[in-house]
Amino acid sequence: MSDIRKPESSAGVSRPLVIAGPCSAESREQLLSTAVAVAEAGVKIFRAGLWKPRTKPGGFEGVGAAGLEWLREVREQTGMKILTEVATPSHIEQVMKINPDLLWIGARTTTDPFAVQAIADALKGIPIPILVKNPLSAEIDLWSGAVERLSNAGVASIGLIHRGFSTYEHKSYRNAPLWHIPMEMKRRFPSISLLCDPSHMGGSRALIAPICQQAMDLMYDGLMIETHINPNEALSDKAQQITPAELKLILQNLIIRENSKEIEGIGAFRSEIDELDDELLKVLSRRMQISKEIGEYKKQHNIPVFQKERYGEIIQSALLKAKDMGLDEEFVRSIIEAIHRESVRIQLPPGGLNVI
């Protein structure tokens, strides 16, 4: 699989590739006025949603195929490349009438392997780059599976869009970043470009700039930012859209760190981290060996594998220590839960039910 080409600036810096435009195409006037302003901000690729599946019926679900000609006009008037989201083979059939430059698959679609396969089949023989948003849930195999389905269908140019993951906890972000998942996707598919969607991730205009900077610090290739000529009047996702002027300011203030002499300076820190990681693995190995021995003891004395009171004590003790050590409590909780799951698993007989 080849990656999506990243346009180089006059200075030769290829990051970030920027895609911007409104969440939804609402009218010809809204789309064209936004596009002209976005182009003036230096953006080369313009996005707009035509089909907008909503969680509940009754909301604005997009203008559909009526917006195709508006997108064509955007390209003709501004010279920007254009792309929109597709969720069905019918969408692909309709949108190909204007020969879009790229397409993207949304998070809801990526979550459904049947839908991804139908799109992959519809794209056979169509030489167009496809961007794939992460699925709603934090299941990396769904994301990588979508990439593999498209690749198997002959799609040669594929990119990734990290828009965050839905969780039960409602905290600072609309969709939790879970940065380790896109990092693992880059490990699995090193030649594929990775873009960040700070709009859906943050769900708030105030979070777009810091998320963009964090993505650049993590060596993302680009950004997809929802931009509207009048965000407060947007028909969908108004809270997370920014004006073209705000977009320009965010892009101007981005600090782009490339692999250079600055990176070389962290070599000593990395070596120390590598040593600490080795120690952690050795401790975990010993921890699991003891768990196996405990499992044998429980089996011999007919003791249940899972003991709720003991589990609660372990969690509470770890959280108290985490607080004293200045560690994030949720981070420590997730580690202890993972360790305990593995401890229970290796104590269960073959085919036994993992109760955690």
Secondary structure, 3 states (H helix, E strand, C coil): CECCCCCCCCCCCCCCEEEEECCECCCHHHHHHHHHHHHHCCCCEEECECCCCCCCCCCCCCCHHHHHHHHHHHHHHHCCEEEEECCCHHHHHHHHHHCCCEEEECHHHHCCHHHHHHHHHHHCCCCCCEEEECCCCCCHHHHHHHHHHHHHCCCCEEEEEECCECCCCCCCCCCECCCHHHHHHHHHCCCCEEEECHHHHHCCHHHHHHHHHHHHHCCCCEEEEEECCCHHHCCCCHHHCECHHHHHHHHHHCCCCCCCHHHHCCHHHHHHHHHHHHHHHHHHHHHHHHHHHHHHHHHHCCCCCCCHHHHHHHHHHHHHHHHHHCCCHHHHHHHHHHHHHHHHHHHCCCCCCCCC
